[in-house]
Amino acid sequence: MLVVTHHAAVALLEASGGTGAVTGCVIRVRAFCNATGRLEVRLEPDEIAEGDKKVVFDGRVILIADAEAASALSGRTLTVDHRDGQAKFSLRKTRTQDASTGVSDGE
């Protein structure tokens, strides 16, 4: 499954309504190959479905993916950069140090 940096986890938590939000609404990561075969990712609000892989942060599920997306994103890390008051998420190959600073998957 995808590794999520601490800063990206905080941004996902805020994007899904913060700690007081309804627990059924989280951010889903969808992975697919574009016409050139390059991996693309989409983040969108959704509800947890049976069989979803979950990333947990601060006791709350912040990111979900179906098994296919989780497999496609294995070995990748979701990062965030704040520009002009907006969070811009990006992917990179997971580095050794990401495992110790990232958020682990919950299921």
C-alpha positions in Angstrom: 0.0 0.0 0.0 0.9 3.6 -0.4 3.0 5.3 2.3 1.7 8.7 3.4 4.0 11.3 4.9 3.0 13.0 8.1 2.4 16.3 6.4 0.2 14.7 3.7 -1.7 12.8 6.4 -2.5 16.1 8.1 -3.6 17.6 4.8 -5.9 14.6 4.1 -7.4 14.8 7.5 -8.2 18.5 7.0 -9.5 17.9 3.5 -11.9 15.3 4.8 -13.3 17.6 7.4 -10.8 17.3 10.3 -11.1 15.3 13.5 -14.7 16.1 14.1 -15.9 14.9 10.6 -18.3 12.1 10.0 -16.2 8.9 10.0 -17.8 7.4 6.9 -16.4 10.1 4.5 -12.8 9.7 3.6 -10.5 10.4 0.7 -10.2 7.6 -1.9 -7.1 7.2 -4.0 -7.7 5.8 -7.5 -4.8 4.7 -9.6 -4.9 4.1 -13.4 -2.6 4.1 -16.4 -3.2 6.9 -18.9 -3.0 6.5 -22.7 0.8 6.6 -22.6 1.0 4.0 -19.9 2.0 6.4 -17.2 0.5 5.9 -13.7 -2.0 8.6 -12.7 -3.7 9.1 -9.4 -6.9 10.8 -8.4 -8.0 11.7 -4.9 -11.7 12.1 -4.2 -14.2 12.0 -1.3 -15.9 8.6 -0.9 -17.2 6.2 1.7 -15.4 3.1 3.0 -16.4 -0.1 1.1 -15.9 -3.7 2.1 -12.4 -4.8 1.1 -10.8 -1.4 1.0 -7.3 -1.0 2.2 -7.1 1.8 4.8 -4.5 4.3 5.9 -5.0 5.4 9.5 -3.8 8.6 11.1 -4.5 10.0 14.5 -7.0 7.2 15.1 -9.0 8.0 11.9 -9.1 6.4 8.5 -7.8 9.2 6.2 -7.3 7.4 2.9 -8.8 4.3 1.3 -8.0 2.3 -1.8 -9.4 -0.8 -3.4 -7.0 -3.8 -3.7 -6.0 -3.0 -7.3 -5.1 0.6 -6.5 -3.3 -0.4 -3.3 -1.2 -2.8 -5.3 -0.5 -0.3 -8.1 0.7 2.3 -5.5 2.9 -0.1 -3.6 6.4 1.3 -3.3 5.1 4.9 -3.7 4.8 7.7 -1.1 2.2 10.4 -1.1 3.6 13.8 -0.2 2.1 17.3 0.0 3.4 20.8 -0.9 1.5 23.9 0.2 1.4 26.6 -2.4 -0.7 29.7 -2.5 -2.8 28.4 0.4 -3.6 25.1 -1.3 -2.3 21.6 -0.8 -0.7 20.0 -3.9 -0.3 16.3 -3.5 2.3 14.3 -5.4 3.8 10.8 -5.6 7.4 9.7 -5.4 9.1 6.4 -5.1 9.3 5.4 -1.4 12.6 6.0 0.2 14.0 4.0 3.1 13.3 6.9 5.6 9.7 7.2 4.4 8.8 3.9 6.2 9.8 5.4 9.6 8.1 8.8 9.1 5.1 7.7 7.1 1.6 6.6 8.2 1.1 2.9 8.0 -1.9 1.2 6.5 -4.5 0.0 9.0 -6.0 -3.0 7.1 
